[in-house]
Amino acid sequence: MDDMNLVELVQQFADDEKCRAYIEALRWPKGVTCPRCKCEKVYSILKRDQFVCDSCSYNSAQPLERYSMTLTCRCGSGFSLPI
């Protein structure tokens, strides 16, 4: 992500869906996979911010608030938190 100011940050991530899509692309550039078994057959439960593996049934939560804070830190302070 290039440096951006607060106005640009708010515009790019105006809603949860835009933020979630960006975060997913950062975390899984080749598509979502299960962190436990690495299976590619994973479906999402948006109301709970979770992914569920079709193979091993592992639930992987994606708390949007944590990642929103990470993006804010990455954009404004020169250091970043791991995603």
C-alpha positions, -999 to +999 in steps of 0.1 A: +000+000+000+013+034-009+014+062+017-020+079+020-035+105+042-066+101+063-090+114+037-077+089+011-079+061+037-115+069+045-124+070+008-107+038-001-121+019+029-155+036+031-174+005+042-167-029+058-169-048+025-142-027+008-119-031+039-126-068+041-118-074+004-085-055+007-075-073+039-083-107+023-062-098-007-033-089+015-035-120+037-044-145+009-030-131-024-037-165-042-072-169-026-084-178+008-071-211+023-076-228+056-049-220+081-051-255+096-051-279+066-044-254+037-075-265+019-088-241-008-124-250-003-133-223+022-166-204+025-173-172+044-200-163+070-200-125+067-223-119+096-198-135+119-166-124+100-156-160+097-143-184+072-151-221+075-131-249+059-151-273+038-125-301+045-117-299+083-145-275+094-120-251+110-135-217+118-111-188+111-124-155+125-115-122+108-121-094+133-124-064+111-117-039+139-082-054+144-074-050+107-088-016+105-065-005+132-036-022+114-044-003+082-045+030+102-011+023+117+004+013+084-008+045+068+001+070+095+031+060+115+058+045+094+056+011+112+032-018+106+016-045+125+015-081+111-017-091+092 
